[in-house]
Amino acid sequence: MAQLHCYVPDEVAKQFHQKAKHAHLSVSKYLANIIKKEIGSQWPDDYFDLFGSWEGEPLERPEQGEYEQRLKLK
């Protein structure tokens, strides 16, 4: 597993240690979770290749009916 090193101001490090402690995680694990969350928000490489690939019956939205009548807010 790779190791990353970074430098932050002392006050940032202090706050980061407190957040990791509050989350009941080591500083390393807490930082790894943040990095995974940030990087994991990208689409997989072949994600958009799936568009238009549905081979079943056409999807149809059923009737939605009438809207419910609600009292107006004051």
PAVEX-207683 format. One record per atom (N, C-alpha, C): residue in three letters; atom name; x, y, z. Coordinates in nm, 2 decimals. Each point is the difference from the previous one (the first is absolute). Example, Ala and Ser with C-alpha at 12.3 -4.5 7.8 and 13.67 -1.06 7.14 Angstrom:
residues 2
<zaba aa="ALA" at="N" c1="1.32" c2="-0.57" c3="0.78"/>
<zaba aa="ALA" at="CA" c1="-0.09" c2="0.12" c3="0.00"/>
<zaba aa="ALA" at="C" c1="0.09" c2="0.12" c3="0.00"/>
<zaba aa="SER" at="N" c1="-0.04" c2="0.11" c3="-0.07"/>
<zaba aa="SER" at="CA" c1="0.09" c2="0.11" c3="0.00"/>
<zaba aa="SER" at="C" c1="-0.08" c2="0.11" c3="0.08"/>
//
This chain:
residues 74
<zaba aa="MET" at="N" c1="0.08" c2="-0.12" c3="0.00"/>
<zaba aa="MET" at="CA" c1="-0.08" c2="0.12" c3="0.00"/>
<zaba aa="MET" at="C" c1="0.09" c2="0.12" c3="0.00"/>
<zaba aa="ALA" at="N" c1="-0.04" c2="0.10" c3="-0.08"/>
<zaba aa="ALA" at="CA" c1="0.08" c2="0.12" c3="-0.01"/>
<zaba aa="ALA" at="C" c1="-0.01" c2="0.09" c3="0.12"/>
<zaba aa="GLN" at="N" c1="0.10" c2="0.08" c3="0.02"/>
<zaba aa="GLN" at="CA" c1="-0.01" c2="0.10" c3="0.11"/>
<zaba aa="GLN" at="C" c1="0.01" c2="0.14" c3="-0.06"/>
<zaba aa="LEU" at="N" c1="-0.08" c2="0.09" c3="0.05"/>
<zaba aa="LEU" at="CA" c1="0.01" c2="0.14" c3="-0.05"/>
<zaba aa="LEU" at="C" c1="0.04" c2="0.08" c3="0.12"/>
<zaba aa="HIS" at="N" c1="0.07" c2="0.11" c3="-0.03"/>
<zaba aa="HIS" at="CA" c1="0.05" c2="0.09" c3="0.10"/>
<zaba aa="HIS" at="C" c1="-0.04" c2="0.14" c3="-0.04"/>
<zaba aa="CYS" at="N" c1="-0.05" c2="0.08" c3="0.10"/>
<zaba aa="CYS" at="CA" c1="-0.04" c2="0.13" c3="-0.03"/>
<zaba aa="CYS" at="C" c1="0.03" c2="0.09" c3="0.12"/>
<zaba aa="TYR" at="N" c1="0.01" c2="0.13" c3="-0.03"/>
<zaba aa="TYR" at="CA" c1="0.03" c2="0.10" c3="0.11"/>
<zaba aa="TYR" at="C" c1="-0.12" c2="0.09" c3="0.01"/>
<zaba aa="VAL" at="N" c1="-0.05" c2="0.02" c3="0.12"/>
<zaba aa="VAL" at="CA" c1="-0.11" c2="0.09" c3="0.03"/>
<zaba aa="VAL" at="C" c1="0.04" c2="0.09" c3="0.12"/>
<zaba aa="PRO" at="N" c1="-0.06" c2="0.12" c3="0.01"/>
<zaba aa="PRO" at="CA" c1="0.03" c2="0.08" c3="0.12"/>
<zaba aa="PRO" at="C" c1="-0.04" c2="-0.08" c3="0.13"/>
<zaba aa="ASP" at="N" c1="0.07" c2="0.04" c3="0.10"/>
<zaba aa="ASP" at="CA" c1="-0.03" c2="-0.07" c3="0.13"/>
<zaba aa="ASP" at="C" c1="-0.14" c2="0.00" c3="0.05"/>
<zaba aa="GLU" at="N" c1="-0.07" c2="0.12" c3="-0.02"/>
<zaba aa="GLU" at="CA" c1="-0.14" c2="0.01" c3="0.04"/>
<zaba aa="GLU" at="C" c1="-0.09" c2="-0.10" c3="-0.08"/>
<zaba aa="VAL" at="N" c1="0.03" c2="-0.01" c3="-0.13"/>
<zaba aa="VAL" at="CA" c1="-0.07" c2="-0.10" c3="-0.08"/>
<zaba aa="VAL" at="C" c1="0.02" c2="-0.14" c3="0.04"/>
<zaba aa="ALA" at="N" c1="0.12" c2="-0.03" c3="0.03"/>
<zaba aa="ALA" at="CA" c1="0.03" c2="-0.13" c3="0.05"/>
<zaba aa="ALA" at="C" c1="-0.07" c2="-0.03" c3="0.13"/>
<zaba aa="LYS" at="N" c1="0.00" c2="0.10" c3="0.09"/>
<zaba aa="LYS" at="CA" c1="-0.07" c2="-0.02" c3="0.13"/>
<zaba aa="LYS" at="C" c1="-0.15" c2="-0.03" c3="-0.02"/>
<zaba aa="GLN" at="N" c1="-0.06" c2="0.08" c3="-0.09"/>
<zaba aa="GLN" at="CA" c1="-0.14" c2="-0.02" c3="-0.03"/>
<zaba aa="GLN" at="C" c1="-0.03" c2="-0.14" c3="-0.06"/>
<zaba aa="PHE" at="N" c1="0.09" c2="-0.04" c3="-0.09"/>
<zaba aa="PHE" at="CA" c1="-0.01" c2="-0.12" c3="-0.07"/>
<zaba aa="PHE" at="C" c1="0.01" c2="-0.12" c3="0.10"/>
<zaba aa="HIS" at="N" c1="0.09" c2="0.01" c3="0.09"/>
<zaba aa="HIS" at="CA" c1="0.02" c2="-0.11" c3="0.11"/>
<zaba aa="HIS" at="C" c1="-0.13" c2="-0.01" c3="0.08"/>
<zaba aa="GLN" at="N" c1="-0.06" c2="0.12" c3="0.03"/>
<zaba aa="GLN" at="CA" c1="-0.12" c2="0.00" c3="0.08"/>
<zaba aa="GLN" at="C" c1="-0.12" c2="-0.07" c3="-0.07"/>
<zaba aa="LYS" at="N" c1="-0.01" c2="0.03" c3="-0.13"/>
<zaba aa="LYS" at="CA" c1="-0.10" c2="-0.06" c3="-0.08"/>
<zaba aa="LYS" at="C" c1="0.02" c2="-0.15" c3="-0.01"/>
<zaba aa="ALA" at="N" c1="0.12" c2="-0.04" c3="-0.02"/>
<zaba aa="ALA" at="CA" c1="0.03" c2="-0.15" c3="-0.01"/>
<zaba aa="ALA" at="C" c1="-0.04" c2="-0.06" c3="0.13"/>
<zaba aa="LYS" at="N" c1="0.04" c2="0.06" c3="0.11"/>
<zaba aa="LYS" at="CA" c1="-0.03" c2="-0.06" c3="0.13"/>
<zaba aa="LYS" at="C" c1="-0.15" c2="0.00" c3="0.02"/>
<zaba aa="HIS" at="N" c1="-0.07" c2="0.10" c3="-0.04"/>
<zaba aa="HIS" at="CA" c1="-0.15" c2="0.00" c3="0.02"/>
<zaba aa="HIS" at="C" c1="-0.07" c2="-0.11" c3="-0.09"/>
<zaba aa="ALA" at="N" c1="0.07" c2="-0.03" c3="-0.11"/>
<zaba aa="ALA" at="CA" c1="-0.06" c2="-0.11" c3="-0.09"/>
<zaba aa="ALA" at="C" c1="0.05" c2="-0.13" c3="0.05"/>
<zaba aa="HIS" at="N" c1="0.08" c2="-0.01" c3="0.10"/>
<zaba aa="HIS" at="CA" c1="0.05" c2="-0.13" c3="0.06"/>
<zaba aa="HIS" at="C" c1="0.09" c2="-0.07" c3="-0.11"/>
<zaba aa="LEU" at="N" c1="0.08" c2="0.08" c3="-0.07"/>
<zaba aa="LEU" at="CA" c1="0.09" c2="-0.05" c3="-0.10"/>
<zaba aa="LEU" at="C" c1="0.14" c2="0.06" c3="0.02"/>
<zaba aa="SER" at="N" c1="0.10" c2="-0.08" c3="-0.05"/>
<zaba aa="SER" at="CA" c1="0.13" c2="0.06" c3="0.00"/>
<zaba aa="SER" at="C" c1="0.01" c2="0.11" c3="-0.10"/>
<zaba aa="VAL" at="N" c1="0.10" c2="0.08" c3="0.01"/>
<zaba aa="VAL" at="CA" c1="0.01" c2="0.12" c3="-0.09"/>
<zaba aa="VAL" at="C" c1="0.02" c2="-0.06" c3="-0.14"/>
<zaba aa="SER" at="N" c1="0.08" c2="-0.10" c3="-0.02"/>
<zaba aa="SER" at="CA" c1="0.02" c2="-0.06" c3="-0.13"/>
<zaba aa="SER" at="C" c1="-0.13" c2="-0.05" c3="-0.06"/>
<zaba aa="LYS" at="N" c1="-0.08" c2="-0.08" c3="0.08"/>
<zaba aa="LYS" at="CA" c1="-0.12" c2="-0.05" c3="-0.05"/>
<zaba aa="LYS" at="C" c1="-0.10" c2="0.11" c3="-0.04"/>
<zaba aa="TYR" at="N" c1="-0.01" c2="0.10" c3="0.08"/>
<zaba aa="TYR" at="CA" c1="-0.09" c2="0.11" c3="-0.02"/>
<zaba aa="TYR" at="C" c1="0.04" c2="0.07" c3="-0.13"/>
<zaba aa="LEU" at="N" c1="0.13" c2="0.03" c3="-0.02"/>
<zaba aa="LEU" at="CA" c1="0.05" c2="0.06" c3="-0.12"/>
<zaba aa="LEU" at="C" c1="-0.03" c2="-0.09" c3="-0.13"/>
<zaba aa="ALA" at="N" c1="0.02" c2="-0.13" c3="0.02"/>
<zaba aa="ALA" at="CA" c1="-0.02" c2="-0.09" c3="-0.11"/>
<zaba aa="ALA" at="C" c1="-0.15" c2="0.00" c3="-0.04"/>
<zaba aa="ASN" at="N" c1="-0.09" c2="0.01" c3="0.10"/>
<zaba aa="ASN" at="CA" c1="-0.15" c2="0.00" c3="-0.03"/>
<zaba aa="ASN" at="C" c1="-0.03" c2="0.13" c3="-0.08"/>
<zaba aa="ILE" at="N" c1="0.06" c2="0.11" c3="0.04"/>
<zaba aa="ILE" at="CA" c1="-0.03" c2="0.13" c3="-0.07"/>
<zaba aa="ILE" at="C" c1="0.05" c2="-0.01" c3="-0.14"/>
<zaba aa="ILE" at="N" c1="0.12" c2="-0.06" c3="-0.02"/>
<zaba aa="ILE" at="CA" c1="0.05" c2="-0.01" c3="-0.14"/>
<zaba aa="ILE" at="C" c1="-0.08" c2="-0.09" c3="-0.08"/>
<zaba aa="LYS" at="N" c1="-0.04" c2="-0.12" c3="0.05"/>
<zaba aa="LYS" at="CA" c1="-0.09" c2="-0.09" c3="-0.07"/>
<zaba aa="LYS" at="C" c1="-0.13" c2="0.07" c3="-0.04"/>
<zaba aa="LYS" at="N" c1="-0.06" c2="0.07" c3="0.09"/>
<zaba aa="LYS" at="CA" c1="-0.12" c2="0.07" c3="-0.03"/>
<zaba aa="LYS" at="C" c1="0.01" c2="0.10" c3="-0.11"/>
<zaba aa="GLU" at="N" c1="0.11" c2="0.07" c3="0.00"/>
<zaba aa="GLU" at="CA" c1="0.03" c2="0.11" c3="-0.10"/>
<zaba aa="GLU" at="C" c1="0.02" c2="-0.07" c3="-0.14"/>
<zaba aa="ILE" at="N" c1="0.08" c2="-0.10" c3="0.00"/>
<zaba aa="ILE" at="CA" c1="0.04" c2="-0.06" c3="-0.13"/>
<zaba aa="ILE" at="C" c1="-0.11" c2="-0.09" c3="-0.05"/>
<zaba aa="GLY" at="N" c1="-0.07" c2="-0.07" c3="0.09"/>
<zaba aa="GLY" at="CA" c1="-0.11" c2="-0.09" c3="-0.03"/>
<zaba aa="GLY" at="C" c1="-0.12" c2="0.06" c3="-0.06"/>
<zaba aa="SER" at="N" c1="-0.01" c2="0.14" c3="-0.01"/>
<zaba aa="SER" at="CA" c1="-0.12" c2="0.06" c3="-0.05"/>
<zaba aa="SER" at="C" c1="0.00" c2="0.01" c3="-0.16"/>
<zaba aa="GLN" at="N" c1="0.11" c2="-0.05" c3="-0.06"/>
<zaba aa="GLN" at="CA" c1="0.00" c2="0.00" c3="-0.14"/>
<zaba aa="GLN" at="C" c1="-0.07" c2="-0.11" c3="-0.07"/>
<zaba aa="TRP" at="N" c1="-0.05" c2="0.01" c3="-0.12"/>
<zaba aa="TRP" at="CA" c1="-0.07" c2="-0.10" c3="-0.07"/>
<zaba aa="TRP" at="C" c1="0.11" c2="-0.11" c3="-0.04"/>
<zaba aa="PRO" at="N" c1="-0.04" c2="-0.13" c3="0.00"/>
<zaba aa="PRO" at="CA" c1="0.09" c2="-0.10" c3="-0.05"/>
<zaba aa="PRO" at="C" c1="0.03" c2="0.03" c3="-0.15"/>
<zaba aa="ASP" at="N" c1="0.11" c2="-0.05" c3="-0.05"/>
<zaba aa="ASP" at="CA" c1="0.04" c2="0.03" c3="-0.14"/>
<zaba aa="ASP" at="C" c1="-0.10" c2="-0.04" c3="-0.10"/>
<zaba aa="ASP" at="N" c1="-0.07" c2="-0.12" c3="0.02"/>
<zaba aa="ASP" at="CA" c1="-0.09" c2="-0.04" c3="-0.10"/>
<zaba aa="ASP" at="C" c1="-0.15" c2="0.03" c3="0.03"/>
<zaba aa="TYR" at="N" c1="-0.03" c2="0.08" c3="0.10"/>
<zaba aa="TYR" at="CA" c1="-0.13" c2="0.03" c3="0.04"/>
<zaba aa="TYR" at="C" c1="-0.09" c2="0.05" c3="-0.11"/>
<zaba aa="PHE" at="N" c1="0.04" c2="0.09" c3="-0.08"/>
<zaba aa="PHE" at="CA" c1="-0.09" c2="0.06" c3="-0.10"/>
<zaba aa="PHE" at="C" c1="-0.01" c2="-0.09" c3="-0.12"/>
<zaba aa="ASP" at="N" c1="0.07" c2="-0.11" c3="-0.01"/>
<zaba aa="ASP" at="CA" c1="-0.02" c2="-0.09" c3="-0.11"/>
<zaba aa="ASP" at="C" c1="-0.13" c2="-0.08" c3="0.02"/>
<zaba aa="LEU" at="N" c1="-0.06" c2="0.01" c3="0.12"/>
<zaba aa="LEU" at="CA" c1="-0.12" c2="-0.08" c3="0.03"/>
<zaba aa="LEU" at="C" c1="-0.12" c2="0.07" c3="-0.05"/>
<zaba aa="PHE" at="N" c1="0.00" c2="0.13" c3="-0.03"/>
<zaba aa="PHE" at="CA" c1="-0.11" c2="0.08" c3="-0.05"/>
<zaba aa="PHE" at="C" c1="-0.05" c2="-0.06" c3="-0.13"/>
<zaba aa="GLY" at="N" c1="-0.13" c2="-0.02" c3="0.00"/>
<zaba aa="GLY" at="CA" c1="-0.06" c2="-0.06" c3="-0.12"/>
<zaba aa="GLY" at="C" c1="0.01" c2="-0.14" c3="-0.02"/>
<zaba aa="SER" at="N" c1="0.05" c2="-0.07" c3="0.10"/>
<zaba aa="SER" at="CA" c1="0.03" c2="-0.15" c3="-0.01"/>
<zaba aa="SER" at="C" c1="-0.12" c2="-0.08" c3="0.05"/>
<zaba aa="TRP" at="N" c1="-0.11" c2="0.06" c3="0.04"/>
<zaba aa="TRP" at="CA" c1="-0.11" c2="-0.08" c3="0.05"/>
<zaba aa="TRP" at="C" c1="-0.06" c2="-0.08" c3="-0.11"/>
<zaba aa="GLU" at="N" c1="-0.02" c2="-0.13" c3="0.02"/>
<zaba aa="GLU" at="CA" c1="-0.05" c2="-0.09" c3="-0.10"/>
<zaba aa="GLU" at="C" c1="-0.14" c2="-0.06" c3="0.03"/>
<zaba aa="GLY" at="N" c1="-0.06" c2="0.04" c3="0.11"/>
<zaba aa="GLY" at="CA" c1="-0.13" c2="-0.05" c3="0.03"/>
<zaba aa="GLY" at="C" c1="-0.11" c2="0.08" c3="-0.06"/>
<zaba aa="GLU" at="N" c1="-0.12" c2="-0.02" c3="0.05"/>
<zaba aa="GLU" at="CA" c1="-0.12" c2="0.07" c3="-0.05"/>
<zaba aa="GLU" at="C" c1="0.02" c2="0.15" c3="0.03"/>
<zaba aa="PRO" at="N" c1="-0.06" c2="0.09" c3="-0.08"/>
<zaba aa="PRO" at="CA" c1="0.01" c2="0.14" c3="0.03"/>
<zaba aa="PRO" at="C" c1="-0.06" c2="0.03" c3="0.14"/>
<zaba aa="LEU" at="N" c1="0.07" c2="0.09" c3="0.07"/>
<zaba aa="LEU" at="CA" c1="-0.04" c2="0.04" c3="0.13"/>
<zaba aa="LEU" at="C" c1="-0.11" c2="0.11" c3="-0.02"/>
<zaba aa="GLU" at="N" c1="-0.11" c2="-0.02" c3="0.07"/>
<zaba aa="GLU" at="CA" c1="-0.11" c2="0.10" c3="0.00"/>
<zaba aa="GLU" at="C" c1="-0.04" c2="0.03" c3="0.14"/>
<zaba aa="ARG" at="N" c1="-0.02" c2="0.13" c3="0.02"/>
<zaba aa="ARG" at="CA" c1="-0.04" c2="0.05" c3="0.13"/>
<zaba aa="ARG" at="C" c1="-0.15" c2="-0.01" c3="0.01"/>
<zaba aa="PRO" at="N" c1="-0.05" c2="-0.07" c3="0.11"/>
<zaba aa="PRO" at="CA" c1="-0.14" c2="-0.01" c3="0.02"/>
<zaba aa="PRO" at="C" c1="-0.07" c2="0.13" c3="0.03"/>
<zaba aa="GLU" at="N" c1="-0.13" c2="0.01" c3="-0.02"/>
<zaba aa="GLU" at="CA" c1="-0.08" c2="0.12" c3="0.03"/>
<zaba aa="GLU" at="C" c1="0.03" c2="0.04" c3="0.15"/>
<zaba aa="GLN" at="N" c1="0.01" c2="0.13" c3="0.02"/>
<zaba aa="GLN" at="CA" c1="0.03" c2="0.05" c3="0.13"/>
<zaba aa="GLN" at="C" c1="-0.12" c2="0.04" c3="0.08"/>
<zaba aa="GLY" at="N" c1="-0.11" c2="0.01" c3="-0.06"/>
<zaba aa="GLY" at="CA" c1="-0.13" c2="0.03" c3="0.07"/>
<zaba aa="GLY" at="C" c1="0.00" c2="0.15" c3="0.03"/>
<zaba aa="GLU" at="N" c1="-0.10" c2="0.04" c3="0.08"/>
<zaba aa="GLU" at="CA" c1="-0.02" c2="0.14" c3="0.03"/>
<zaba aa="GLU" at="C" c1="0.09" c2="0.04" c3="0.12"/>
<zaba aa="TYR" at="N" c1="0.03" c2="0.13" c3="0.00"/>
<zaba aa="TYR" at="CA" c1="0.07" c2="0.05" c3="0.12"/>
<zaba aa="TYR" at="C" c1="-0.09" c2="0.01" c3="0.12"/>
<zaba aa="GLU" at="N" c1="0.06" c2="-0.02" c3="0.11"/>
<zaba aa="GLU" at="CA" c1="-0.07" c2="0.01" c3="0.13"/>
<zaba aa="GLU" at="C" c1="-0.02" c2="0.15" c3="0.03"/>
<zaba aa="GLN" at="N" c1="-0.12" c2="0.04" c3="0.04"/>
<zaba aa="GLN" at="CA" c1="-0.03" c2="0.14" c3="0.04"/>
<zaba aa="GLN" at="C" c1="0.04" c2="0.02" c3="0.15"/>
<zaba aa="ARG" at="N" c1="0.09" c2="0.09" c3="0.02"/>
<zaba aa="ARG" at="CA" c1="0.04" c2="0.03" c3="0.14"/>
<zaba aa="ARG" at="C" c1="-0.03" c2="0.14" c3="0.04"/>
<zaba aa="LEU" at="N" c1="-0.01" c2="0.02" c3="0.13"/>
<zaba aa="LEU" at="CA" c1="-0.02" c2="0.14" c3="0.05"/>
<zaba aa="LEU" at="C" c1="0.11" c2="0.09" c3="-0.03"/>
<zaba aa="LYS" at="N" c1="-0.02" c2="0.12" c3="-0.03"/>
<zaba aa="LYS" at="CA" c1="0.10" c2="0.10" c3="-0.03"/>
<zaba aa="LYS" at="C" c1="0.07" c2="0.04" c3="0.13"/>
<zaba aa="LEU" at="N" c1="0.13" c2="0.02" c3="-0.01"/>
<zaba aa="LEU" at="CA" c1="0.08" c2="0.05" c3="0.12"/>
<zaba aa="LEU" at="C" c1="-0.03" c2="0.15" c3="0.02"/>
<zaba aa="LYS" at="N" c1="0.00" c2="0.04" c3="0.12"/>
<zaba aa="LYS" at="CA" c1="-0.03" c2="0.14" c3="0.04"/>
<zaba aa="LYS" at="C" c1="0.13" c2="0.07" c3="0.01"/>
//
